[in-house]
Amino acid sequence: MEHPHLIERRTVRTINDPVMGEFRIPVMPLRFSDFPDELPLQAVMLGENNREILSSYLGYSEARIDELYEAGVIKINEGN
């Protein structure tokens, strides 16, 4: 993944992850003229969208979601 040829040909790219840090990954070997070379690659943290999902899809109130947090039923992974 560190070979100059791979880097020059853009067959690997560097990702900066908030938990794992910076590392290289292989890119898709095929390229298309109407498709961007690189797409953003950052997944949400576990639990990051709890409030949105619980309220939008399950109809939970903010108070109910707060209760779930306080009871330890749900939490946000803060990268620890």
Summary of the structure (lengths in Angstrom):
residues: 80
radius of gyration: 19.2
end to end distance: 27.5
largest distance: 55.6
contacts: 134
relative contact order: 0.14
helix: 28%
strand: 15%
